[in-house]
């Protein structure tokens, strides 16, 4: 409960800096899968960050005024529905458990919200994520405005509450980092299981099943994102969905998978030979990517900017493209020419890092607040480091490298001394991989 109280207090303090007002943060809606069956519910990250509540239909209201308050609206007890879906805490129990000042049934929203919004200097909300809720919120505002002749004032300004929360979520506290380490450890065990199981003749979806088994066996709620299990040429499709393609001797298998544990994501990628041994061409490309990843990880440190890992990886990848003949250049200083020309995008189409946290592509600006400068890294920030090379057949591309797709990805936390690789439990050096593989 303590971190949620602290976060709500921090957000209220920021609201006061903007003149005060009312913040409204709903959880995610339930979504129908077909007929009367819903998709598995996953709570909204913003709402969970402030409350710990995982039930559908919850709503958080924060009042930054003379008497700051945190109010929870949630499902009331319903014995008939609880037979089907399990017990609910109900407002009284949930409010006390999660440390709210007040709690009401969600069915009472239309009764309470106009009064809460009336007289508030500003509304802090995240528009554009849930059209149905946005319309309901506008309805409450219209009701307040209609009372204008009675001297009731509606909020004069609307602030994006997500911008304030993004800054908070960008910096992980010790509790969050501990959860992310556990998520990375569970995901590492799943990768090891997949490596030991993978063999020629298995289908991609069968390898995916080993990942899912290990996630659930160790208490993870679900994958943090759709797992990528890509055999052979499929590894050149960056977000390939596991299918019925079967693993073959002599090919590589790329696995990009991480679990979600206690609402935090891991994101790990490894690429390894199905036969247990790299071919000379595979080994050469793999070592280029590994060197690029190690160089990028070394660039993660306090005071560096968020693009420093990408810049470090890119120079190593570009030199590897020249050395292998993937790209051609005839002049001195060719590396700089390749980097600046963007020719490398034929084989490396994306950036090297993204923020990581409650969402696998986590929130937070990559630019400094009120500036176009790249974000400076500070302790508590967490990001991935994931360079790759994806070599499709094309004129001028040496045939020995065709259909080789390699990505190596780790989860890295910025620390006062430099960095911590939270996903180091999965080997990635060539010799370590070949020793592990059956």
Secondary structure, DSSP 8 states (H G I E B T S, - for coil): -HHHHHHHHHHHHHHHHTT-EEEEEE-----EEETTEE------HHHHHHH---STT-EEEEEESSS-EEEEEE----HHHHHHH----HHHHHHHHTT-SEEEEGGGHHHHHHHHHTT-SEEEE-TTS-HHHHHHHHHHHHHHHHGGGGT----SEEEEHHHHHHHHHHS--HHHHHHHHHHHHHHHHHHHHHHHH--TT-BHHHHHHHHHHHHHHTT--EESS--EEEEGGGGGSTT----S-B--TT-EEEEEE-EEETTEE--EEEEEETTSS--HHHHHHHHHHHHHHHHHHHT--TTSBTTHHHHHHHHHHHHHHHHHTSS---STTHHHHHHHHTGGGGT--S-S--B-SSSSS----SB-TTSSSB-B--TT-EEEE--EEEE---TTS-GGGTTEEEE-BEEEEEETTEEEETTTTS--SHHHHHHH--
